[in-house]
């Protein structure tokens, strides 16, 4: 008997999609995050210790949020539009087309994010669903000689209306990412 359940162990990062969380709880159009390199979640807690009698007599920890890290290849305007609430504008005819995104003093919006990692042993996968995420520390993007542009985001995930902060979902047979996920 294997020590691993179906869909595990997982290796790599196969795909990530994001979509705006609308005010009615639904999600906007899914956007693929290109050349995704990293999707990470660090759970944040509020903690307390009860000290007395020369020792710690009780400890408390409650999950309150998660810090999310996302790193991907190229400055993708559709991804930036989802996280910033700015609108992509496209105009012109071939060969003089252009797309632009004016990022100003937009209020950052909530979005859902789902990542997928494939199993190394079977046909399964694991999805990491984060239903309510917002950029809280800004994001970085730049251009450098001899290097690809690799934007990075640091975001905060909060529990959604169903009290879901992070939901790992394992499939026996790999599934395409949908937002919200189907299972």
C-alpha positions as CSV (number, residue, x, y, z in Angstrom):
1,X,0.0,0.0,0.0
2,X,1.3,3.4,-0.9
3,X,1.9,6.1,1.7
4,X,0.4,8.6,-0.8
5,X,-3.3,9.1,-1.6
6,X,-4.4,9.5,-5.2
7,X,-3.2,12.7,-6.8
8,X,-0.1,12.8,-4.7
9,X,2.8,13.4,-4.4
10,X,2.4,16.5,-6.4
11,X,5.2,18.2,-8.3
12,X,5.6,21.4,-10.3
13,X,3.0,24.1,-10.9
14,X,0.9,23.3,-14.0
15,X,-1.6,26.2,-14.2
16,X,-3.1,29.2,-12.4
17,X,-6.2,31.1,-13.2
18,X,-7.7,34.2,-11.5
19,X,-11.1,35.9,-11.8
20,X,-12.6,39.0,-10.2
21,X,-14.9,38.3,-7.2
22,X,-18.1,40.2,-7.9
23,X,-20.2,42.0,-5.3
24,X,-22.9,39.3,-5.6
25,X,-20.4,36.5,-4.8
26,X,-20.0,35.3,-8.4
27,X,-16.8,35.5,-10.3
28,X,-15.9,37.3,-13.5
29,X,-14.2,35.8,-16.5
30,X,-11.3,33.5,-15.8
31,X,-7.8,34.8,-16.8
32,X,-4.9,32.5,-17.3
33,X,-1.7,33.5,-15.4
34,X,1.0,33.0,-18.0
35,X,4.3,31.1,-17.3
36,X,3.3,30.8,-13.6
37,X,6.3,30.0,-11.4
38,X,5.0,30.2,-7.8
39,X,1.8,30.1,-6.0
40,X,2.3,30.1,-2.2
41,X,0.1,30.5,0.8
42,X,1.3,31.2,4.4
43,X,-1.5,31.0,7.0
44,X,-1.6,33.9,9.4
45,X,-2.8,33.4,13.0
46,X,-3.6,35.5,16.0
47,X,-2.0,34.0,19.1
48,X,-2.1,34.2,22.8
49,X,-0.4,32.4,25.7
50,X,-1.7,32.1,29.2
51,X,1.3,32.2,31.6
52,X,1.2,31.5,35.3
53,X,2.6,29.2,37.9
54,X,6.1,29.6,36.2
55,X,4.9,28.1,32.9
56,X,2.6,28.4,30.0
57,X,-0.7,26.9,31.1
58,X,-2.6,27.3,27.8
59,X,-2.1,28.5,24.2
60,X,-4.5,29.8,21.7
61,X,-4.2,30.2,17.9
62,X,-6.9,31.2,15.5
63,X,-6.4,31.4,11.7
64,X,-7.3,34.9,10.4
65,X,-5.9,35.2,6.9
66,X,-3.2,34.0,4.6
67,X,-0.4,35.7,2.8
68,X,-0.3,34.7,-0.9
69,X,2.7,34.9,-3.2
70,X,2.3,34.7,-7.0
71,X,5.2,34.9,-9.5
72,X,4.7,34.6,-13.2
73,X,6.3,35.3,-16.6
74,X,5.7,38.5,-18.6
75,X,3.7,41.6,-17.9
76,X,0.2,40.4,-18.7
77,X,-2.3,43.2,-19.0
78,X,-5.3,40.9,-18.4
79,X,-3.9,39.6,-15.1
80,X,-3.1,43.2,-14.1
81,X,-6.6,44.2,-15.0
82,X,-8.1,41.6,-12.7
83,X,-6.0,42.5,-9.7
84,X,-6.2,46.3,-10.1
85,X,-9.8,46.8,-11.4
86,X,-8.3,48.9,-14.3
87,X,-9.6,48.3,-17.8
88,X,-7.6,47.0,-20.7
89,X,-7.9,49.2,-23.8
90,X,-7.1,47.8,-27.2
91,X,-7.1,49.7,-30.5
92,X,-5.6,49.9,-33.9
93,X,-5.4,47.6,-36.9
94,X,-2.6,45.1,-37.8
95,X,0.3,45.9,-37.8
96,X,-0.4,48.9,-35.6
97,X,-2.5,47.4,-32.8
98,X,-1.9,48.2,-29.2
99,X,-3.2,47.3,-25.7
100,X,-2.8,49.5,-22.7
101,X,-3.7,49.5,-19.1
102,X,-3.8,52.8,-17.1
103,X,-3.1,51.9,-13.5
104,X,-3.8,54.9,-11.3
105,X,-5.4,55.2,-7.9
106,X,-7.7,52.3,-8.3
107,X,-9.1,50.6,-5.3
108,X,-7.8,47.0,-5.3
109,X,-10.5,44.4,-5.7
110,X,-11.0,40.9,-4.4
111,X,-10.4,38.0,-6.8
112,X,-10.3,34.3,-6.7
113,X,-7.2,32.3,-7.6
114,X,-6.8,28.6,-8.3
115,X,-3.6,26.7,-8.9
116,X,-3.0,23.2,-10.2
117,X,-0.2,20.8,-9.5
118,X,0.0,17.3,-11.1
119,X,0.7,14.1,-9.3
120,X,4.1,12.4,-10.0
121,X,2.7,8.9,-9.6
122,X,-0.8,8.7,-11.1
123,X,-3.2,10.7,-13.3
124,X,-4.4,12.9,-10.5
125,X,-3.8,16.4,-9.4
126,X,-4.3,18.8,-6.6
127,X,-5.9,22.3,-6.9
128,X,-5.3,25.1,-4.4
129,X,-8.5,27.3,-4.3
130,X,-8.3,30.7,-2.7
131,X,-11.7,32.3,-3.1
132,X,-11.1,35.8,-1.7
133,X,-7.7,37.4,-2.4
134,X,-6.6,41.1,-2.6
135,X,-3.3,42.7,-3.4
136,X,-2.3,44.4,-0.1
137,X,1.5,45.0,-0.5
138,X,1.5,46.2,-4.1
139,X,3.2,44.3,-6.8
140,X,6.5,44.5,-8.7
141,X,7.3,44.3,-12.3
142,X,10.3,45.4,-14.2
143,X,12.5,45.0,-17.3
144,X,16.1,43.9,-17.2
145,X,18.7,43.3,-19.9
146,X,19.1,39.6,-20.7
147,X,16.1,38.6,-18.5
148,X,12.5,37.9,-18.9
149,X,10.1,40.1,-17.0
150,X,8.9,38.3,-13.9
151,X,6.1,40.1,-12.0
152,X,5.5,39.2,-8.4
153,X,2.5,39.8,-6.2
154,X,2.0,39.6,-2.5
155,X,-1.7,39.4,-1.5
156,X,-3.9,38.7,1.4
157,X,-6.5,36.0,1.4
158,X,-9.5,36.3,3.7
159,X,-12.3,33.8,4.4
160,X,-15.2,34.1,2.0
161,X,-18.9,34.2,2.9
162,X,-18.7,30.4,3.4
163,X,-15.8,30.7,5.9
164,X,-13.4,29.2,3.3
165,X,-9.9,30.7,3.4
166,X,-7.9,28.0,1.5
167,X,-9.3,24.8,0.0
168,X,-6.9,22.1,-1.4
169,X,-8.8,19.8,-3.7
170,X,-7.3,16.5,-4.8
171,X,-8.6,14.7,-7.9
172,X,-8.1,11.0,-8.8
173,X,-8.1,12.1,-12.5
174,X,-6.6,15.5,-13.3
175,X,-9.2,18.3,-13.9
176,X,-9.0,21.6,-15.7
177,X,-9.1,24.6,-13.4
178,X,-12.5,26.4,-13.1
179,X,-13.3,29.4,-11.0
180,X,-15.0,28.6,-8.7
181,X,-13.8,25.0,-8.8
182,X,-16.1,22.1,-9.5
183,X,-15.9,18.9,-7.5
